[in-house]
């Protein structure tokens, strides 16, 4: 590898339920991590809709449609900011958030009806179960899994420790 070739970013997978209040609270940590590391840390949303959250599976599919329309992060953040509303209003909120962000709401509605993104959501959930994810948010960085569903306390610091170590190992 030449000195001009940037090292591959460290990957932080965030297993998330878009109706989960704990995932909402994790947003500030994720924003801070993105600001601190920039493109040296790739934060990837992984879907893990919990059965107790009635609209979480549809929300995950809507997030995938928003990604297809180029607005994945904005949509996820807007939806996580309204987890309580999603619980009360239900799936019409998914379209409302899409409209607020200027997405194609007809396409969003069609995607929710035809289930075109269901396989992505189901694959994420299956992978999460296979590695022991039981709640959200759960973070996986390097070979470590950190459970944020119990408490967010100290997790950002732990992620920073791991990310710094992994980046140092890459040179």
C-alpha positions, 0 to 999 in steps of 0.5 A, a space after each residue: 500500500 502506498 502512502 497516498 492510499 487511505 486506509 479502509 475505514 473502521 466499520 461500526 454496525 449499529 443494530 437499530 429499531 426505528 421505533 426504539 427510544 434508546 436508539 433515538 437517544 443514541 443519535 447524539 453519540 453517533 453524530 459525535 462519532 461521525 464528527 470525530 472520525 469523519 470518513 475514517 469511521 463508517 457507521 452502518 445502520 443495520 435493521 433489527 425491528 423488535 417485535 414489541 414495536 408494531 411499526 418498526 418493520 415498516 419503518 425499516 423498509 421505509 428507511 431502505 426506500 429513503 436510501 434508494 432515494 438518496 436520503 437514508 441518514 436524514 430519513 433515519 434521523 428524522 424518524 428516530 426523532 419521532 419514535 413516540 409519534 410513530 408509536 401513536 400515529 403508525 405508518 402514516 408517519 412514515 409517509 409524512 416524514 418522507 414528504 417533509 424531506 422531499 422524497 417521492 411519497 408515492 414511491 415510498 407508499 408503493 415500496 411499503 405495499 409491495 415489500 421490495 425492501 423486506 428482504 434487506 430488513 429480514 437479512 439484517 435481522 437474521 444476521 443480528 440474531 446470528 451474532 447474538 443481538 437481542 436488543 437495540 441499539 447494539 453496536 458491533 465494532 471490530 470483534 466486539 459487541 456493545 449492548 446499548 439497550 441496557 444503558 448508553 452510559 460509557 458506550 461512546 467512550 468504549 467505541 472511541 477506544 476500540 476505533 482508535 486501537 483499530 485505526 492505529 493497527 491499520 497505520 
